[in-house]
Amino acid sequence: MKKYFIVSIVCILCLASCATGLGKNEKDLAALKELGTVYLDNGEYEMALDAFDKALAIDAQDSEVLYNKVLVLLASGAYENAITLCDVSFNSYPAKLRFLKAKAAALIKLKKTDEAFQVYRQIISLDAGDYALRATVMEFALEQGFEDVARSEATFLLERQEEVERAISTLAILEGEKNTYSLIEAYLDSVTEV
């Protein structure tokens, strides 16, 4: 009986030691995340990378730390490294589309517009209801001379914004016949008839 008591005490002490170590690691991880974010916000990219790398040494699969590291790489101009990390991170976290958005941003900085469009299309196929992203794609397409894509996205957005159409109609009535809102309303009517 005495033997079991001693073994039990040793097991309890080992478990308590592990729990204490886990708490310390969690605190260290939280502190390193915060420190890295402060460095990033202050433009101290090397220090931010160091903090995030140390955080990843504690938990290599922390998606928040991975994304923050991507942001540091983008901010510091390490676009190729950012793309690589985005690919690895998105493979681990396919529901986190922000990795693909960051990849598209890096590709744009590298002037790889066709590849950026492919990534945007991938994101849209995964989340067709992200209207803000679709607006970004629309504007990017317009800037790059892809008029068909810009028109397609603009029409898509207009057709799904019933409240905007109602607001424009109301403003057109309030402002009278010869105003911008009346012109917009007429354009919207012509687009929806097609």
Phi and psi in degrees as a GROMACS rama.xvg file:
@    title "Ramachandran Plot"
@    xaxis  label "Phi"
@    yaxis  label "Psi"
@TYPE xy
-61.4092  -37.2124  LYS-2
-62.4218  -44.1141  LYS-3
-66.331  -35.0218  TYR-4
-64.0481  -45.1006  PHE-5
-65.6848  -42.7954  ILE-6
-62.5834  -40.7164  VAL-7
-62.9875  -43.3779  SER-8
-62.1436  -44.724  ILE-9
-62.0168  -42.6132  VAL-10
-63.4803  -42.1093  CYS-11
-63.5817  -42.6096  ILE-12
-63.7495  -40.0304  LEU-13
-65.2322  -43.6555  CYS-14
-63.8861  -41.4583  LEU-15
-63.6268  -39.4378  ALA-16
-64.1991  -42.3378  SER-17
-64.1967  -42.2092  CYS-18
-64.5768  -39.2767  ALA-19
-65.2596  -42.164  THR-20
-63.4767  -38.5183  GLY-21
-64.6071  -42.8067  LEU-22
-61.8074  -41.24  GLY-23
-63.4978  -44.3532  LYS-24
-61.8224  -41.4346  ASN-25
-63.1669  -40.7832  GLU-26
-66.8771  -42.2219  LYS-27
-62.4821  -42.4344  ASP-28
-61.353  -47.2745  LEU-29
-61.929  -41.9757  ALA-30
-66.0727  -41.7125  ALA-31
-66.8393  -37.3051  LEU-32
-60.4646  -47.448  LYS-33
-64.3392  -44.1948  GLU-34
-62.0953  -45.3056  LEU-35
-60.4903  -39.8643  GLY-36
-65.5657  -40.7595  THR-37
-63.0505  -45.5915  VAL-38
-61.1628  -42.2113  TYR-39
-61.139  -47.9948  LEU-40
-60.4502  -30.5577  ASP-41
-91.1901  2.91879  ASN-42
76.5415  15.75  GLY-43
-94.8141  78.1969  GLU-44
-69.2343  -37.8501  TYR-45
-63.5102  -42.0683  GLU-46
-67.1989  -38.6672  MET-47
-63.8064  -45.2049  ALA-48
-60.2442  -41.1564  LEU-49
-61.5582  -45.5976  ASP-50
-63.9341  -43.8504  ALA-51
-69.2413  -35.5692  PHE-52
-64.0384  -39.6123  ASP-53
-65.8765  -38.1869  LYS-54
-64.4027  -40.3377  ALA-55
-68.4308  -25.3159  LEU-56
-67.2618  -28.4818  ALA-57
-80.5612  -44.6414  ILE-58
-142.551  94.4805  ASP-59
-67.5833  -12.9533  ALA-60
-109.578  17.715  GLN-61
-76.2486  108.728  ASP-62
-65.4051  -30.8787  SER-63
-66.3775  -43.3536  GLU-64
-66.9292  -41.4296  VAL-65
-59.3252  -44.7657  LEU-66
-66.3349  -41.4804  TYR-67
-62.3696  -36.0545  ASN-68
-66.1599  -38.9264  LYS-69
-59.0693  -44.0309  VAL-70
-60.8188  -38.9819  LEU-71
-64.2099  -44.4108  VAL-72
-62.2984  -40.9026  LEU-73
-64.204  -46.8022  LEU-74
-63.9458  -32.4557  ALA-75
-89.4586  -1.34726  SER-76
85.2523  11.4272  GLY-77
-88.9979  66.43  ALA-78
-66.0756  -41.8844  TYR-79
-62.0889  -43.3338  GLU-80
-64.0109  -38.2425  ASN-81
-62.8395  -42.5686  ALA-82
-62.2284  -45.0643  ILE-83
-60.3802  -46.7279  THR-84
-66.0305  -36.0773  LEU-85
-62.2734  -44.22  CYS-86
-61.6263  -48.0106  ASP-87
-62.6545  -44.6224  VAL-88
-67.7302  -41.5087  SER-89
-65.8415  -35.2732  PHE-90
-62.8388  -34.5956  ASN-91
-79.0677  -31.9114  SER-92
-131.115  73.6863  TYR-93
-66.3265  -12.9824  PRO-94
-85.6524  -11.0618  ALA-95
-94.9385  87.3158  LYS-96
-70.0425  -12.5157  LEU-97
-62.9903  -24.9584  ARG-98
-67.3534  -38.4886  PHE-99
-69.644  -38.3956  LEU-100
-61.8913  -41.6502  LYS-101
-66.2614  -37.7411  ALA-102
-62.3471  -43.8147  LYS-103
-61.2277  -40.9183  ALA-104
-61.7256  -41.8943  ALA-105
-64.9921  -41.34  ALA-106
-63.4282  -38.268  LEU-107
-62.9044  -43.6854  ILE-108
-61.5249  -32.2435  LYS-109
-85.2907  3.55237  LEU-110
62.4272  32.1025  LYS-111
-100.686  69.8527  LYS-112
-66.1575  -38.4473  THR-113
-62.6381  -42.9095  ASP-114
-66.2833  -38.2209  GLU-115
-62.3121  -41.7762  ALA-116
-60.7332  -40.1162  PHE-117
-62.2172  -40.1801  GLN-118
-67.5913  -42.6937  VAL-119
-59.8044  -42.9803  TYR-120
-62.0364  -38.8553  ARG-121
-62.2444  -44.7685  GLN-122
-62.8467  -45.7002  ILE-123
-62.0825  -37.5878  ILE-124
-66.6307  -28.1898  SER-125
-86.1324  -26.014  LEU-126
-147.811  77.3337  ASP-127
-64.9051  -18.8247  ALA-128
-89.0616  5.57497  GLY-129
-82.8614  85.3412  ASP-130
-66.0887  -33.6574  TYR-131
-63.0334  -41.7517  ALA-132
-65.4346  -42.1583  LEU-133
-62.1872  -35.9358  ARG-134
-66.1175  -38.2956  ALA-135
-62.5561  -44.684  THR-136
-61.4644  -42.8941  VAL-137
-58.1244  -48.8707  MET-138
-66.5691  -40.4608  GLU-139
-62.8794  -43.2479  PHE-140
-61.9421  -41.4167  ALA-141
-63.1391  -44.6999  LEU-142
-61.9354  -35.4434  GLU-143
-89.7829  -0.513246  GLN-144
85.0642  12.0147  GLY-145
-89.4802  76.0483  PHE-146
-64.5048  -36.6536  GLU-147
-63.0009  -42.1352  ASP-148
-66.4644  -43.8723  VAL-149
-60.5801  -45.4812  ALA-150
-64.3326  -43.3108  ARG-151
-60.5488  -46.6277  SER-152
-67.9341  -39.7945  GLU-153
-62.4129  -44.4427  ALA-154
-64.3941  -42.9523  THR-155
-56.0816  -47.8736  PHE-156
-65.7898  -41.7687  LEU-157
-63.3293  -40.1985  LEU-158
-70.0983  -17.5421  GLU-159
-105.232  4.6986  ARG-160
-113.615  65.4923  GLN-161
-57.2675  -37.523  GLU-162
-64.1154  -35.3489  GLU-163
-65.8893  -44.5077  VAL-164
-60.9507  -41.8733  GLU-165
-64.3798  -40.5723  ARG-166
-65.0568  -41.8945  ALA-167
-64.5412  -41.6867  ILE-168
-59.938  -42.945  SER-169
-63.8759  -45.3232  THR-170
-65.4339  -35.6644  LEU-171
-62.5001  -40.9564  ALA-172
-65.9868  -44.7006  ILE-173
-65.7951  -35.1128  LEU-174
-90.2665  -12.6476  GLU-175
97.4669  -176.817  GLY-176
-73.3816  -40.1234  GLU-177
-99.7766  76.4595  LYS-178
-148.374  171.199  ASN-179
-61.0586  -39.6255  THR-180
-63.8162  -36.562  TYR-181
-65.2274  -40.3084  SER-182
-64.2094  -42.3101  LEU-183
-64.2127  -43.3686  ILE-184
-61.5052  -42.5332  GLU-185
-63.1244  -41.0264  ALA-186
-63.819  -44.9902  TYR-187
-61.0778  -40.3485  LEU-188
-61.9016  -39.6622  ASP-189
-70.3701  -34.8515  SER-190
-70.9177  -41.8773  VAL-191
-74.6885  -18.7003  THR-192
-74.9353  -27.1843  GLU-193
